[in-house]
Amino acid sequence: MWSFNRRSFLIATAALAGCGFTPVYGPNGTGNRLRGQIAFDAPDTTDTYVLVRYLEDRMGVADAPAYGLGFTLSVTEEGLAVTSSQVIARYNVLGEMSYSLRDLSDDAVIVTGKVSAMSGYSTTGSTVATRAARSDARERLMVMLADRMIDQLTAKLPGDAE
């Protein structure tokens, strides 16, 4: 059985500090450097509106942005469960997003990446319930894509990009 050992914790902490480890949201971390510094592409669909709204909630709204974030979003739905009467009872909503973070001073691309996620919903309720479930599944998908993109951005951003 594993038990907490304070000595091991202190040694591990010292080892991480010695190797140059910096917490993403700690002082001088890349997560804090991006906060309030990114201008996101304007949304043109309901999905991209939800995505940008969530990104602004997490990363802040930029008054004088240093970076621009462009993205391409692809969302598809697949029928999964089929009843004996050939009615689809469950859908998977698959999303994929490619993104690029660029420095607005010279338009140089700093970081690019691609993320994907999946959500789902059931169609066994009423028409209103099914529409609400579909909308909720797509919103959950946008939040997952945004979270994964933010994780990648903060991990990939060069230490000298300020």
C-alpha positions as a Markdown table, in Angstrom:
| # | Residue | x | y | z |
|---|---|---|---|---|
| 1 | Met | 0.0 | 0.0 | 0.0 |
| 2 | Trp | 1.3 | 3.4 | -0.9 |
| 3 | Ser | 1.4 | 6.1 | 1.7 |
| 4 | Phe | 2.3 | 9.7 | 1.6 |
| 5 | Asn | 5.9 | 10.4 | 2.4 |
| 6 | Arg | 6.9 | 14.0 | 2.9 |
| 7 | Arg | 10.6 | 13.4 | 2.2 |
| 8 | Ser | 9.8 | 11.9 | -1.2 |
| 9 | Phe | 7.5 | 14.8 | -2.0 |
| 10 | Leu | 10.3 | 17.3 | -1.2 |
| 11 | Ile | 12.9 | 15.5 | -3.2 |
| 12 | Ala | 10.5 | 15.2 | -6.2 |
| 13 | Thr | 9.7 | 19.0 | -5.9 |
| 14 | Ala | 13.4 | 19.8 | -5.8 |
| 15 | Ala | 14.1 | 17.6 | -8.8 |
| 16 | Leu | 11.4 | 19.3 | -10.8 |
| 17 | Ala | 12.7 | 22.8 | -9.9 |
| 18 | Gly | 16.2 | 21.8 | -10.8 |
| 19 | Cys | 15.2 | 20.7 | -14.3 |
| 20 | Gly | 13.6 | 24.0 | -15.2 |
| 21 | Phe | 10.0 | 22.9 | -14.7 |
| 22 | Thr | 7.6 | 25.9 | -14.5 |
| 23 | Pro | 3.9 | 25.4 | -13.8 |
| 24 | Val | 1.8 | 26.6 | -16.7 |
| 25 | Tyr | -0.4 | 28.8 | -14.5 |
| 26 | Gly | 2.4 | 29.8 | -12.0 |
| 27 | Pro | 4.4 | 33.0 | -12.1 |
| 28 | Asn | 5.9 | 33.5 | -15.6 |
| 29 | Gly | 4.0 | 30.4 | -16.9 |
| 30 | Thr | 2.8 | 30.4 | -20.5 |
| 31 | Gly | -0.9 | 30.1 | -19.4 |
| 32 | Asn | -0.8 | 33.5 | -17.7 |
| 33 | Arg | 1.1 | 35.1 | -20.6 |
| 34 | Leu | -1.7 | 34.3 | -23.0 |
| 35 | Arg | -4.5 | 35.6 | -20.7 |
| 36 | Gly | -6.2 | 38.6 | -22.3 |
| 37 | Gln | -3.6 | 38.7 | -25.1 |
| 38 | Ile | -5.5 | 36.8 | -27.9 |
| 39 | Ala | -7.9 | 38.1 | -30.5 |
| 40 | Phe | -10.1 | 35.2 | -31.7 |
| 41 | Asp | -11.5 | 34.8 | -35.2 |
| 42 | Ala | -15.1 | 36.2 | -35.3 |
| 43 | Pro | -17.7 | 33.4 | -35.1 |
| 44 | Asp | -19.9 | 32.7 | -38.1 |
| 45 | Thr | -22.0 | 29.7 | -36.9 |
| 46 | Thr | -23.7 | 28.7 | -33.7 |
| 47 | Asp | -20.9 | 26.2 | -33.0 |
| 48 | Thr | -18.1 | 28.8 | -33.5 |
| 49 | Tyr | -20.0 | 31.3 | -31.4 |
| 50 | Val | -20.1 | 28.8 | -28.4 |
| 51 | Leu | -16.4 | 28.0 | -29.0 |
| 52 | Val | -15.3 | 31.7 | -29.0 |
| 53 | Arg | -17.5 | 32.5 | -26.1 |
| 54 | Tyr | -15.9 | 29.7 | -24.0 |
| 55 | Leu | -12.4 | 30.6 | -25.2 |
| 56 | Glu | -13.0 | 34.3 | -24.1 |
| 57 | Asp | -14.3 | 33.0 | -20.7 |
| 58 | Arg | -11.1 | 30.9 | -20.2 |
| 59 | Met | -8.5 | 33.2 | -21.8 |
| 60 | Gly | -10.0 | 36.6 | -21.3 |
| 61 | Val | -11.0 | 39.3 | -23.8 |
| 62 | Ala | -8.1 | 41.2 | -25.3 |
| 63 | Asp | -8.2 | 45.0 | -25.2 |
| 64 | Ala | -4.9 | 45.3 | -27.1 |
| 65 | Pro | -4.2 | 41.8 | -28.4 |
| 66 | Ala | -0.6 | 40.6 | -29.1 |
| 67 | Tyr | -1.7 | 37.3 | -30.7 |
| 68 | Gly | -4.4 | 36.2 | -33.2 |
| 69 | Leu | -6.0 | 32.8 | -33.1 |
| 70 | Gly | -7.5 | 31.3 | -36.3 |
| 71 | Phe | -9.3 | 28.0 | -36.4 |
| 72 | Thr | -11.1 | 25.7 | -38.8 |
| 73 | Leu | -13.9 | 23.6 | -37.3 |
| 74 | Ser | -15.4 | 20.4 | -38.7 |
| 75 | Val | -18.5 | 18.8 | -37.0 |
| 76 | Thr | -20.2 | 15.6 | -38.1 |
| 77 | Glu | -22.9 | 13.4 | -36.7 |
| 78 | Glu | -23.0 | 9.6 | -36.9 |
| 79 | Gly | -26.0 | 7.5 | -36.1 |
| 80 | Leu | -25.2 | 4.7 | -33.6 |
| 81 | Ala | -28.0 | 2.8 | -32.1 |
| 82 | Val | -30.8 | 1.7 | -34.5 |
| 83 | Thr | -34.0 | 0.3 | -33.1 |
| 84 | Ser | -35.8 | -2.7 | -34.6 |
| 85 | Ser | -38.1 | -0.3 | -36.5 |
| 86 | Gln | -34.9 | 1.2 | -38.2 |
| 87 | Val | -35.0 | 4.5 | -36.2 |
| 88 | Ile | -31.7 | 5.9 | -35.0 |
| 89 | Ala | -31.8 | 6.2 | -31.2 |
| 90 | Arg | -28.4 | 7.7 | -30.5 |
| 91 | Tyr | -26.0 | 10.0 | -32.4 |
| 92 | Asn | -22.3 | 10.7 | -31.9 |
| 93 | Val | -21.2 | 14.2 | -32.6 |
| 94 | Leu | -17.6 | 14.3 | -33.8 |
| 95 | Gly | -15.5 | 17.4 | -33.9 |
| 96 | Glu | -12.1 | 18.3 | -35.2 |
| 97 | Met | -10.4 | 21.7 | -35.1 |
| 98 | Ser | -7.2 | 22.9 | -36.6 |
| 99 | Tyr | -5.8 | 26.1 | -35.1 |
| 100 | Ser | -2.9 | 28.5 | -35.5 |
| 101 | Leu | -1.7 | 31.2 | -33.1 |
| 102 | Arg | 0.1 | 34.1 | -34.8 |
| 103 | Asp | 2.0 | 37.1 | -33.6 |
| 104 | Leu | 0.0 | 40.2 | -34.7 |
| 105 | Ser | 3.1 | 42.3 | -34.9 |
| 106 | Asp | 4.6 | 40.4 | -37.8 |
| 107 | Asp | 1.8 | 37.9 | -38.6 |
| 108 | Ala | 4.3 | 35.0 | -37.9 |
| 109 | Val | 2.7 | 31.7 | -37.0 |
| 110 | Ile | 3.9 | 30.7 | -33.5 |
| 111 | Val | 2.0 | 27.5 | -32.8 |
| 112 | Thr | -0.3 | 25.2 | -34.9 |
| 113 | Gly | -2.2 | 22.2 | -33.9 |
| 114 | Lys | -5.2 | 20.0 | -34.3 |
| 115 | Val | -7.6 | 18.7 | -31.6 |
| 116 | Ser | -10.6 | 16.3 | -31.8 |
| 117 | Ala | -13.4 | 15.3 | -29.4 |
| 118 | Met | -16.7 | 13.4 | -29.4 |
| 119 | Ser | -20.0 | 13.9 | -27.7 |
| 120 | Gly | -23.3 | 12.2 | -28.1 |
| 121 | Tyr | -27.0 | 12.5 | -27.6 |
| 122 | Ser | -30.1 | 10.3 | -27.5 |
| 123 | Thr | -33.2 | 10.7 | -29.7 |
| 124 | Thr | -35.6 | 8.6 | -27.7 |
| 125 | Gly | -37.5 | 11.5 | -26.2 |
| 126 | Ser | -39.9 | 14.0 | -27.7 |
| 127 | Thr | -38.9 | 16.3 | -30.6 |
| 128 | Val | -38.2 | 19.1 | -28.2 |
| 129 | Ala | -36.1 | 16.9 | -26.0 |
| 130 | Thr | -34.1 | 15.6 | -28.9 |
| 131 | Arg | -33.4 | 19.1 | -30.2 |
| 132 | Ala | -32.3 | 20.2 | -26.7 |
| 133 | Ala | -30.1 | 17.1 | -26.4 |
| 134 | Arg | -28.5 | 17.8 | -29.8 |
| 135 | Ser | -27.8 | 21.4 | -28.9 |
| 136 | Asp | -26.4 | 20.4 | -25.6 |
| 137 | Ala | -24.1 | 17.8 | -27.2 |
| 138 | Arg | -22.7 | 20.3 | -29.7 |
| 139 | Glu | -22.1 | 22.8 | -26.9 |
| 140 | Arg | -20.3 | 20.2 | -24.8 |
| 141 | Leu | -18.2 | 19.3 | -27.9 |
| 142 | Met | -17.2 | 22.9 | -28.4 |
| 143 | Val | -16.1 | 23.2 | -24.7 |
| 144 | Met | -14.0 | 20.0 | -25.0 |
| 145 | Leu | -12.3 | 21.2 | -28.2 |
| 146 | Ala | -11.6 | 24.6 | -26.6 |
| 147 | Asp | -10.1 | 23.0 | -23.5 |
| 148 | Arg | -7.9 | 20.6 | -25.5 |
| 149 | Met | -6.7 | 23.5 | -27.7 |
| 150 | Ile | -5.8 | 25.6 | -24.6 |
| 151 | Asp | -3.9 | 22.7 | -23.1 |
| 152 | Gln | -1.9 | 22.3 | -26.3 |
| 153 | Leu | -1.3 | 26.0 | -26.7 |
| 154 | Thr | 0.1 | 26.4 | -23.2 |
| 155 | Ala | 2.3 | 23.3 | -23.6 |
| 156 | Lys | 3.6 | 24.3 | -27.1 |
| 157 | Leu | 4.1 | 28.0 | -26.6 |
| 158 | Pro | 7.8 | 28.8 | -26.7 |
| 159 | Gly | 9.2 | 30.2 | -23.4 |
| 160 | Asp | 10.4 | 33.4 | -25.1 |
| 161 | Ala | 7.1 | 34.3 | -26.8 |
| 162 | Glu | 6.1 | 37.4 | -24.9 |
